[in-house]
Amino acid sequence: MIQCQKKNTKMIEISEEIHPIFNNCPQSLEFRKLRKRIIRQTRDIIHDYQMIEKGGKWLICLSGGKDSFTLLAVLIELKWRGLLPIEFLACNLDQGQPNFPKTVLPHFLEKKEIPHRIEYQNTYSIVKNKIQKNKTYCSLCSRLRRGHLYRIAREEKCTAVVLGHHQDDILETFFLNLFHGGKLSSMPPKLINDEEDLLVLRPLASISEKDCERFSNYMKFPIIPCDLCGSQDGLERKKIKEMLRQWELEFPGRKQIMYKALSNSRPSHLLDRSIFNFANLDRNRL
């Protein structure tokens, strides 16, 4: 442990950094509290959903956004602390978007001594050819990206594909499915793919987008914007994001309550006969 003396002569203990990704990170009390909270919440999700498999190897999907950078840093810290006994490989899929800064992520990963793979697949052209200009690109883009990531995971002998989706993503997806899909579903922290050979993990499931943004800003990660293919107006996810933002402004803590509700369902108080046997209810047996 190293000690740092503040101007007010108060001594604050500072942990010696454990990996190059944390070189020159802030030593402020505010950052240390944020870092500790994100580490704790991520560790709890990994434990509660039993994500760790013996002999596992994770493909950490790195888009260059604040969420995936936060994911990478947190998993590196957990591994270096001996709390994540798995191998991992960071992976960026360059999808051929115009103006994509091809050297940013390779330079960052090499400088920080992080094992990685950079893959180029021009899915952008496919999306542009298939989707009309007034339609949303995101759905097809996501499916194509996921297919390549599964392939890469298999080629690298990985057991899981690890994504940086956070609490806000999960809530937004729930409301998208509710309003437009007519179903109660979202992004689970852990699932298995259709081929049943890979796990899909979301260790940041309980972390807020705000905390991811603050953490990335503190760490000064070289963020790559997510609108390289051209920002589209009127996207339903953007509308729901704004709706949730307004709710949180008017009723602070509402998003956390809604997130908690997703793990506190009561099938007998819904209408789904496939998960609760209403026909078998008999008042004479009570």
Beta strands, then each sheet from edge to edge (+ up, - down):
strand 1: 2-5
strand 2: 11-14
strand 3: 57-61
strand 4: 87-94
strand 5: 116-120
strand 6: 160-162
strand 7: 190-192
strand 8: 199-201
sheet 1: 1+ 2-
sheet 2: 5+ 4+ 3+ 6+ 8+ 7-
end
